[in-house]
């Protein structure tokens, strides 16, 4: 009997960039030390998301060197840190733009034109989802639910929010981000309402 040649499947997993030596800045180390105290000593690993967030905030993305540093900080292996990094879409293992535009594409946003928002951003920036523009200013990504269904379509820009973004308003948002930075964003209306209640 003749057998067909074996076919081997190549893993689609992409390795993080090695990166140079990495250590938290004194400011980030102090923030990590304060955060990790919120957990019992035997549950230090629970601080992994915050530890990775600090690493990414410090250099813009998470390198293999940063993963090793986080592993040392929380007491686990670099492979366990990489498991978390590869699971969450909020962590990047390659350089991204100054502004990462995360367009929600789940049901509520889809019904209110999220695909047209993505198309308008792609046309305005000259890139497709998953790419960064030539200036290194914008990275465009499509993501699942951002939890602001009542304010669709919503775009998360880095750690901030822009709600009710119509396709025809995309150009103005991009221009405003270039000139005004995060001040161009609407923010989360729930956060603003809570702030207003606190001051009233």
C-alpha positions in Angstrom: 0.0 0.0 0.0 1.3 3.4 -0.9 1.1 6.1 1.7 0.9 9.8 1.0 3.9 11.9 2.3 3.4 13.2 5.8 2.4 16.8 6.1 3.7 18.9 8.9 1.9 21.9 10.2 3.9 24.9 11.1 2.9 26.7 14.3 1.5 30.2 13.7 3.0 31.4 17.0 5.2 34.4 16.7 8.0 34.9 19.1 8.3 38.2 20.9 11.2 40.5 19.9 14.2 39.8 22.2 14.7 43.4 23.1 17.5 44.9 25.1 18.0 44.5 28.9 14.8 45.5 30.6 14.1 46.7 34.2 11.3 48.9 35.6 12.1 52.5 36.0 12.1 53.5 39.7 8.6 55.0 39.3 7.2 51.8 37.8 9.0 49.6 40.3 7.4 51.7 43.1 4.0 51.2 41.5 4.5 47.5 41.1 5.7 47.2 44.8 2.5 49.0 46.0 0.2 46.9 43.8 1.7 43.5 44.7 1.0 44.2 48.4 -2.7 43.9 47.6 -2.3 40.1 47.3 -1.2 37.5 49.8 2.5 36.6 49.5 1.6 33.1 48.1 -0.6 34.7 45.4 2.0 37.2 44.1 1.3 35.9 40.5 -2.1 37.6 40.6 -0.2 40.8 39.9 0.8 39.6 36.4 -1.6 41.8 34.4 -0.5 44.9 36.2 3.1 44.0 35.9 2.8 43.5 32.2 0.8 46.7 31.8 3.7 48.6 33.5 6.2 47.0 31.2 4.2 47.9 28.1 3.6 51.4 29.3 7.3 51.8 29.8 8.5 50.8 26.3 5.4 50.6 24.2 5.3 46.8 23.8 6.4 43.7 25.6 9.7 42.2 24.6 11.0 38.8 25.7 13.4 40.6 28.0 10.4 42.4 29.6 8.7 39.0 30.1 11.7 37.7 31.9 11.7 40.7 34.2 8.0 40.3 34.9 8.6 36.6 35.7 11.3 37.5 38.2 9.0 40.1 39.8 6.0 37.9 40.3 7.8 34.5 40.8 6.9 32.4 37.8 8.6 31.2 34.5 8.9 33.4 31.4 6.8 30.8 29.6 3.9 31.4 32.0 4.2 35.2 31.4 4.2 34.6 27.6 1.0 32.5 27.9 -0.7 35.6 29.4 0.8 38.0 26.8 -0.3 35.8 23.9 -3.8 35.4 25.3 -4.8 39.0 25.8 -5.1 41.3 22.7 -4.2 44.3 24.9 -0.5 43.3 25.0 1.8 43.8 22.0 5.0 41.9 21.2 6.0 44.2 18.3 6.3 48.0 18.1 3.0 49.8 17.7 2.0 53.4 16.9 1.8 56.2 19.4 -2.0 55.8 19.3 -3.5 52.3 19.1 -7.0 52.5 17.7 -9.1 49.5 18.9 -12.4 49.5 17.0 -15.0 47.3 18.6 -16.7 45.0 16.0 -19.1 43.1 18.2 -22.9 43.1 17.7 -23.9 46.5 19.1 -21.1 48.4 17.4 -21.5 46.3 14.2 -25.2 47.2 14.0 -24.3 50.9 14.4 -21.6 51.0 11.7 -18.3 49.8 13.2 -17.3 48.2 9.9 -17.7 51.6 8.2 -15.7 53.2 11.0 -12.9 50.8 10.4 -13.1 51.3 6.6 -13.0 55.1 7.1 -9.9 54.8 9.4 -8.2 52.5 6.9 -8.8 55.0 4.1 -7.7 58.0 6.2 -4.5 56.3 7.5 -3.7 54.3 4.4 -3.4 51.0 6.4 -5.5 47.9 7.1 -6.3 46.4 10.5 -3.2 45.1 12.2 -0.9 47.6 10.5 0.8 50.8 11.7 1.0 53.9 9.5 4.4 54.9 8.0 4.8 57.8 10.5 4.5 55.4 13.5 1.6 57.5 14.9 -1.4 55.1 14.5 -2.0 51.4 14.7 -5.4 50.1 13.7 -6.9 47.0 15.3 -10.3 45.4 15.3 -11.3 44.0 18.7 -14.2 42.3 20.4 -16.6 43.9 22.9 -15.2 46.8 24.8 -18.2 47.0 27.1 -19.8 50.3 26.0 -22.6 48.8 23.9 -24.9 51.7 24.7 -22.4 54.2 23.2 -21.6 52.3 20.0 -19.6 52.5 17.8 -16.8 52.8 20.4 -13.0 53.0 19.8 -10.5 52.5 22.6 -7.4 54.7 22.0 -4.6 53.4 24.1 -6.1 53.5 27.6 -8.8 56.1 26.8 -12.1 56.0 25.1 -14.0 57.6 22.2 -17.7 56.8 22.0 -20.4 57.2 19.4 -17.9 57.6 16.5 -19.6 58.0 13.2 -17.7 57.2 10.0 -18.0 60.8 8.8 -16.3 62.0 12.0 -13.2 59.8 11.5 -11.1 62.4 9.7 -11.7 65.0 12.4 -10.8 62.5 15.1 -7.5 61.6 13.4 -6.6 65.2 12.8 -7.5 66.1 16.4 -5.3 63.3 17.7 -2.4 64.5 15.7 -2.8 68.1 17.0 -4.4 67.8 20.4 -3.5 64.3 21.5 -5.7 62.5 24.1 -7.7 65.7 24.7 -9.5 64.9 21.4 -11.2 61.8 22.9 -14.7 61.9 24.4 -13.7 59.6 27.3 -16.1 57.2 29.0 -19.4 58.9 29.8 -19.8 56.7 32.9 -16.4 57.9 34.2 -17.4 61.5 33.6 -20.7 61.1 35.3 -19.1 59.6 38.4 -16.6 62.5 38.4 -19.4 65.0 38.2 -21.3 63.3 41.1 -18.1 63.4 43.2 -17.8 67.1 42.8 -21.4 68.0 43.2 
